[in-house]
Amino acid sequence: MLQYRINRYKEMGNGSMCQNLNQQLQRLMAGKGVQ
């Protein structure tokens, strides 16, 4: 879901929002790794 949104924002060229979503994704991945 989040990955899809990131790709959408990349296509639209919305750099700052894309970065924000990427950070969220990194946090989610890190959280899953810890558990």
C-alpha positions in Angstrom: 0.0 0.0 0.0 2.7 2.5 1.1 5.0 1.3 -1.7 2.2 2.1 -4.2 1.7 5.6 -2.8 5.5 6.2 -3.0 5.5 5.2 -6.7 2.4 7.5 -7.3 4.2 10.5 -5.8 7.3 9.8 -7.7 5.3 9.8 -11.0 3.7 13.1 -10.0 7.1 14.5 -9.1 6.1 15.4 -5.5 9.6 15.0 -4.1 9.1 16.1 -0.5 6.0 13.9 0.0 7.9 11.0 -1.6 10.7 11.5 0.9 8.2 11.6 3.8 6.6 8.3 2.7 10.1 6.7 2.2 10.9 7.6 5.8 7.7 6.0 7.0 8.5 2.9 4.9 12.0 2.7 6.4 10.5 2.9 9.9 7.9 0.2 9.2 10.7 -2.1 7.8 12.9 -1.4 10.8 9.9 -2.2 13.2 9.2 -5.5 11.4 12.9 -6.4 11.6 12.9 -5.8 15.3 9.9 -8.0 15.9 
